[in-house]
Amino acid sequence: MSDVNSSPLPAGDRPDRPLPSCPVDRMPSRSRNRICLRIMIIGGLNFVLYTLMYAAIGGDAHNGYARTTVDEAGVAQTEYVVSGHFIRSLTGRQRVVGRGVWIYSYIHSISLPLTSGAMIISMLVLARPHILATMRDGWISGPTFVVAFSTIIILVALAVATVFTWDFLSQLAAL
């Protein structure tokens, strides 16, 4: 435990007890809950917008591709193709779109696992007091569960976003 006198806060602002070990507990619960709810709303809106755009353009760039072709006159042209699975048929369809739409679609695909992960972490933060209170005598403690689950969510979201970003940059570099 840290000594109250060694606190970095000025003498009048020092708490009567040491700071909690978990950063989540250092913030007032009302502020923390507002932040979590805003993150969840932003993530939900991002998912709805992604779904609407996927339906509007007939797929997304991550499932599609970009390629350079040469026509009969020897002129190189770049095609940006989005692909949608099960949108209009069981086999899906491909559609040529403009460069801006393709780039937007790919960047939106990259943002989706990040905002989804942030939503799940926010829900976990909101549920944390209940988890800690109810997971006391099981094979895994509440704090261990929260840390392990959070870590898995963060690693999966970052891994998916990294793979999507790598693929996006590779396709852009190949053009």
Phi, psi and omega in degrees: 000145179273153179280138180298326181290340180269010181294142178285353181281151175299160186306319182286341184258003182288136177286161178286345181228162180295158178296143177298151182287332181269127180301331180296327182279351181279344181262142176303139186299326180296315178295316181299316180295320177298316179297314180299317179295321177296318178298318180294321178293315179298316178297319178294318177295322178297319179294316179297315179298318178300314181298316179295318179293321177301315179291322183292318183264356175086023179148201175219165185289330180298324177277348179261211182195169172234138180214153176255127179239158177244125181277184184297333180276359179084014180267128179281134178228141178259131177250135176248119187242130170258150180231138180236128178267128175062022178281307184242350177202169181294332181270348182084175181219162174241149182215135177279130179231173177286163181301316181298317178295319181296315180294315178302313182299319180292317179296322177294324176296325178291324183287336186298311179294330179291314180288328176294317176298318178296322177296315181295318178297319178298318177296322179294320178297318179293326182272352186306313179301320179292319179298315180296323181286328186262341182256070182255320188248013182276188180287346175222138182281160180302310179299321178295317178299314182298314180294315181296313181296317178300315181298316179298314181299314180297314181295318180294314180298316179292322179295314180296314179297324178293316179297315179298316180295317179299315179297317179300311180293325177296317180292322177293321181292331182285348183279000000 
